[in-house]
Amino acid sequence: MQISTDDRAGKTVRPDGDGVVFSSLNGSTRFSWRWLRDHGEDEASRDPDTLQRRVDTFTLDPAEAGAVTVGEGTLTVRWPNGETSVVAIDTLEAVAADHLSSDWSTTLASAPTIGADAILWSDPASIKPPDVDAAAFLNDDDACGAGVELLCRYGYLVLRGDTTDRSLAEALANRLGYVRQTIFGGIWDLAANLTAHADTAYTQIYLGPHTDGTYSHDAPGLQFFHCVRPADEGGESLLVDGFAIAAELAASDPEVAAILASVVVAGRYVEPGVHLLAERPVLRTNHRGELVQVSFNNYDRAPFLLPPDLEERFYSAYGRFAALSDEPSRRAVISLTAGDFLVFDNWRTLHGRNAFSGPRHYIGGYLNHEDLESKRRVLNSNGSLQRQSSGLHG
């Protein structure tokens, strides 16, 4: 059956086997049932304000649709369980145009390798950096150098303090580099009662492990939180070692790791007056095939289309990474009290948050990765010049 959407523009949509075929003057493109379920634009599937994904990608396996209808510029798919997914025809057209103009002949990269410098942790209960005193980190070069080394090797660092003044958060951040300006500002407040930005971070709900800035061409290298007031209950920060996951996949299933290092994933951030869009693979490597960055955020993943054989392999690989990142045993659960400071490597360490109750208030901000690398080269635990080569962050 063929369903016309706009005969004058030559656009048609028709069900065909395991999905629908969208046709226009530019050609024909198939969208699988899985893709349509994953990219629903209805309120149940996607937040209407942030455009962040609500549907659980990794529990989806739609093999068929119950009914397909087109009207008012949208495609509606009703699934056998009674749920529906709605996708705008304009979205299909835009994704199809990008897909048809893309070259998918590129061979897969090799599975990435991990620099020996990094201390990988899949069991954070037994492998974790010691906490550092915030005042010592701020005022003593030896303590600062030791903290920087721990941050680089483990991917995160907790500074314990008792001062909630905003100027302390800025001073601690400036020990590592300089505070980066983004759409959120320099140093920003994070609390559920704030409405300056439409983002799930400004809620009280659980946030699964992810990295920030997948919508930025140069994602922030570091992120920090300074606790002004902890939640009455819950709200602990959850950290997961993305490098450890990559290393396990490279060892156990190199093809999965290769797909994650090859397929470029688009991320986006949308709010009034802002539409950021960038793309890179989940595992970004340097020219030596060494892993330098993990980028994973299913909330902010933007629509893109792959050839059918690669689509299935990508969803499988992406789902493998997501499942490993969501294993409770991998999480370092960080409880901050008023005055504590948490900083982590956003190119390595996925972060999330337990749901919470009460007026939890954090101060946060971003830093550049090159500044951490510079600080490490210049300052080590005895205050002397340490590293001349660029090396890998870890």
C-alpha positions in Angstrom: 0.0 0.0 0.0 1.3 3.5 -0.9 0.4 6.5 1.2 0.8 9.9 -0.5 1.9 12.7 1.8 2.3 15.5 -0.8 1.8 14.6 -4.4 2.8 18.1 -5.6 6.2 17.7 -4.0 6.5 14.1 -5.1 6.8 12.7 -1.6 5.4 9.3 -0.7 5.6 7.0 2.2 4.7 3.3 2.0 5.1 0.3 4.3 7.5 -2.2 2.9 8.5 -5.3 4.8 10.5 -4.4 7.9 9.9 -0.7 7.7 8.7 2.1 5.5 10.1 3.6 2.3 10.2 7.4 2.0 10.4 8.6 -1.6 11.0 12.1 -2.9 12.5 13.7 -6.0 15.9 12.9 -4.5 15.4 9.2 -4.3 14.1 6.5 -1.9 15.2 5.7 1.6 14.1 2.9 3.9 13.4 3.5 7.6 13.3 0.4 9.7 10.6 -0.2 12.4 13.4 0.0 15.0 14.5 3.4 13.7 10.9 4.8 13.7 10.3 3.5 17.3 13.6 4.9 18.4 13.0 8.3 16.8 9.4 9.0 17.8 8.7 12.7 18.2 5.5 12.3 20.2 5.5 13.4 23.8 5.8 9.9 25.2 8.9 9.3 23.1 10.7 12.7 23.2 10.6 15.7 25.6 8.8 18.4 23.6 10.9 21.2 25.1 14.4 19.7 25.2 14.0 17.2 22.4 15.8 14.7 24.6 14.9 11.1 24.1 12.4 9.5 26.6 11.9 6.2 24.9 14.3 3.4 26.2 16.2 2.6 23.1 17.8 -0.5 24.5 14.6 -2.4 25.3 13.2 -1.8 21.8 13.0 -4.7 19.3 10.0 -3.9 17.1 9.8 -6.5 14.4 6.6 -5.2 12.8 4.0 -2.5 13.0 0.3 -2.9 13.6 -0.8 0.1 11.4 0.8 3.0 9.5 -1.1 6.2 8.8 -0.1 9.6 7.4 -1.8 12.9 8.0 -1.1 16.5 8.9 2.6 16.2 7.9 3.3 13.2 10.2 3.8 9.5 10.0 2.1 7.6 12.8 3.0 4.0 13.5 0.8 1.9 15.9 2.6 -1.0 17.5 1.1 -4.4 18.3 1.1 -3.5 22.0 -1.1 -0.4 21.4 1.6 2.2 21.7 2.3 4.7 18.9 5.2 6.6 17.5 4.8 9.8 15.6 7.5 11.1 13.2 7.3 14.3 11.1 7.5 13.8 7.4 10.0 16.7 7.4 12.2 14.7 9.7 12.2 11.7 7.3 13.0 14.0 4.4 15.9 15.7 6.2 17.4 12.4 7.4 16.9 10.8 4.0 18.7 13.7 2.3 21.6 13.4 4.6 21.7 9.6 4.2 21.6 9.7 0.4 24.5 12.3 0.3 26.7 10.3 2.7 29.5 7.8 1.8 29.1 4.6 3.7 32.0 2.8 2.0 34.5 3.6 4.7 36.0 0.5 6.3 35.7 0.0 10.1 38.5 1.3 12.3 40.4 -1.2 14.4 39.3 -1.7 18.0 41.0 1.1 20.0 43.9 0.5 22.4 44.1 2.1 25.9 47.2 3.9 27.1 49.1 2.1 29.9 48.9 5.3 31.9 45.3 4.9 32.8 44.2 3.0 35.9 41.0 1.3 34.7 38.2 0.4 37.2 35.2 -1.8 36.7 35.0 -2.3 40.5 35.1 1.1 42.0 34.6 -0.3 45.5 38.2 -1.7 45.4 39.9 0.7 42.9 39.4 4.4 43.6 41.5 7.5 44.1 41.9 8.7 47.6 40.1 11.9 48.5 42.2 15.1 48.7 41.8 18.0 51.1 40.4 21.0 49.2 42.4 23.6 51.1 45.6 21.7 50.6 44.8 21.3 46.8 44.2 25.0 46.6 47.3 26.2 48.6 50.0 23.6 48.2 51.6 22.7 44.9 52.6 19.2 46.1 49.0 18.4 47.1 47.7 20.0 43.8 50.2 17.9 41.8 49.2 14.7 43.6 45.5 15.5 43.0 46.1 16.2 39.3 47.9 12.9 38.9 45.1 11.1 40.6 42.5 12.8 38.3 44.5 11.9 35.2 45.0 8.3 36.1 41.6 7.5 37.5 39.4 9.9 35.6 37.9 11.6 38.7 38.8 13.2 42.0 37.0 14.2 45.1 38.2 17.3 47.1 36.8 17.4 50.6 36.1 20.8 52.1 33.7 22.8 54.3 33.3 26.1 52.4 30.3 26.6 50.1 31.3 30.1 48.9 31.1 30.4 45.1 34.6 32.0 45.0 36.1 28.7 46.3 34.5 26.7 43.5 36.1 29.1 41.0 39.5 29.1 42.8 39.6 25.3 42.8 38.6 25.1 39.1 41.3 27.7 38.3 43.9 25.4 39.8 43.3 23.1 36.9 42.8 25.6 34.1 40.2 28.3 33.4 36.5 28.1 33.6 35.0 27.6 30.1 32.1 29.7 28.9 29.2 27.7 27.4 25.5 28.3 26.8 25.1 27.7 30.6 27.5 30.5 31.4 30.8 30.1 33.3 30.1 28.8 36.7 26.5 27.9 36.9 23.9 26.7 39.5 22.3 23.3 39.3 19.1 22.9 41.2 15.7 21.4 40.4 13.9 24.7 40.9 15.8 26.6 38.2 14.2 27.2 34.9 17.0 29.0 32.9 17.6 26.0 30.8 15.3 23.1 29.6 17.3 20.0 30.5 16.7 16.9 32.5 19.7 17.9 34.7 17.3 20.6 36.2 14.9 18.0 37.5 14.9 15.5 40.4 14.8 12.3 38.3 17.4 9.6 37.9 20.0 10.3 35.2 21.7 7.4 33.6 25.5 7.5 32.9 26.4 9.8 30.0 29.0 12.3 28.9 28.2 16.0 28.4 28.7 18.0 25.3 28.1 15.4 22.6 26.5 18.4 20.8 29.7 20.4 20.9 32.6 20.0 18.4 35.0 20.3 21.3 33.2 18.7 24.2 34.3 20.0 27.7 37.3 18.0 28.9 36.4 18.3 32.6 33.3 18.9 34.6 33.1 19.9 38.2 30.4 20.1 40.9 30.7 22.0 44.2 28.1 21.0 46.7 26.3 23.9 48.3 23.5 21.8 49.8 23.1 18.1 49.4 19.6 16.5 48.8 17.5 15.4 51.8 17.6 12.0 50.3 19.4 10.5 47.2 21.1 12.7 44.6 24.4 10.9 44.8 26.7 11.4 41.7 27.2 8.2 39.7 30.5 7.7 37.8 31.4 5.0 35.3 34.8 4.4 33.7 34.2 4.6 29.9 37.8 3.6 29.2 37.4 0.4 31.1 34.2 -0.5 29.1 36.1 0.2 25.9 39.0 -2.0 27.0 36.7 -4.8 27.8 34.9 -4.6 24.5 38.2 -4.4 22.6 39.3 -7.6 24.3 36.0 -9.6 24.2 34.4 -8.3 21.0 36.8 -6.3 18.7 34.1 -5.8 16.1 31.8 -4.1 18.5 34.6 -1.8 19.6 35.5 -1.1 16.0 31.9 -0.1 15.2 31.8 2.2 18.2 35.1 3.7 17.0 33.9 4.1 13.4 30.2 5.1 13.3 29.7 8.8 13.7 26.9 9.6 16.2 25.1 13.0 16.1 24.3 14.9 19.3 22.2 18.0 19.7 21.0 20.5 22.3 18.0 22.7 21.6 16.3 25.5 23.6 14.9 28.9 22.6 17.6 30.6 20.5 20.0 27.7 20.6 20.4 24.7 18.3 23.8 23.0 18.8 24.7 19.9 16.7 28.0 17.9 16.4 29.0 14.4 15.6 31.8 11.9 16.4 32.0 8.2 17.2 31.4 6.8 20.7 35.1 5.9 20.9 37.4 8.6 19.4 41.0 7.5 18.7 44.1 9.3 17.7 46.3 8.5 14.7 48.0 5.7 16.7 44.6 4.0 17.3 44.7 4.9 21.0 41.5 5.9 22.7 41.3 9.6 23.6 37.6 10.3 24.1 34.4 8.5 25.0 31.2 10.3 23.9 27.9 8.7 24.9 24.6 10.4 25.6 21.5 8.6 24.4 19.3 11.5 25.8 20.9 13.9 23.3 21.4 11.6 20.3 20.1 13.3 17.1 18.4 11.5 14.2 20.7 9.9 11.6 20.3 6.9 9.4 22.7 4.0 8.5 22.5 1.3 5.8 20.3 -1.6 7.0 23.2 -4.0 7.7 25.3 -1.4 9.6 22.2 -0.1 11.5 21.6 -3.5 13.1 25.3 -3.8 14.0 25.4 -0.3 15.4 22.3 -0.7 17.6 23.7 -3.9 18.9 27.1 -2.3 19.7 25.6 0.8 21.1 23.3 -1.3 23.3 26.2 -3.3 24.5 28.0 -0.2 25.6 24.9 1.2 27.3 24.2 -2.1 29.1 27.8 -2.2 30.5 27.6 1.5 31.5 24.4 0.8 33.4 25.6 -2.1 35.5 25.3 -1.0 39.2 28.6 -2.7 40.1 30.5 -0.4 37.8 29.3 2.8 39.5 31.4 4.8 41.8 28.7 6.4 44.0 29.9 9.8 45.2 28.1 11.4 48.2 29.1 15.0 48.5 28.5 17.1 51.7 28.4 20.9 51.8 31.7 22.2 50.7 32.9 19.1 48.8 34.1 19.4 45.2 34.0 16.6 42.5 35.9 16.9 39.2 35.9 14.3 36.5 37.3 13.7 33.0 34.3 14.2 30.7 36.3 12.6 27.9 36.5 9.4 29.9 34.2 9.2 32.8 30.4 8.9 32.3 28.4 10.5 35.0 24.8 10.3 36.2 22.7 10.9 39.3 20.4 9.1 41.6 16.9 10.6 41.9 16.5 12.8 45.0 14.2 14.7 47.2 14.7 18.1 48.8 16.4 21.3 47.6 19.7 19.9 46.3 22.0 22.7 45.2 25.3 22.3 43.3 27.6 24.8 41.6 29.0 23.4 38.4 31.2 24.3 35.4 33.4 23.0 32.6 37.1 23.2 31.9 39.2 22.4 28.8 41.1 19.1 28.5 44.3 20.6 27.2 44.6 22.7 30.4 44.5 19.6 32.5 47.1 18.0 30.3 49.3 21.1 30.6 48.9 21.2 34.3 50.0 17.6 34.5 53.1 18.2 32.4 54.2 21.1 34.5 53.3 20.1 38.0 53.7 16.7 39.6 53.6 15.5 43.2 56.9 17.2 44.1 56.2 20.4 42.2 58.8 19.7 39.5 58.5 19.6 35.7 57.2 16.2 34.8 56.0 15.4 31.3 57.5 16.7 28.1 55.5 14.6 25.7 51.8 15.0 25.1 51.0 11.4 26.1 47.5 10.1 26.7 45.2 11.5 29.3 43.9 8.8 31.6 
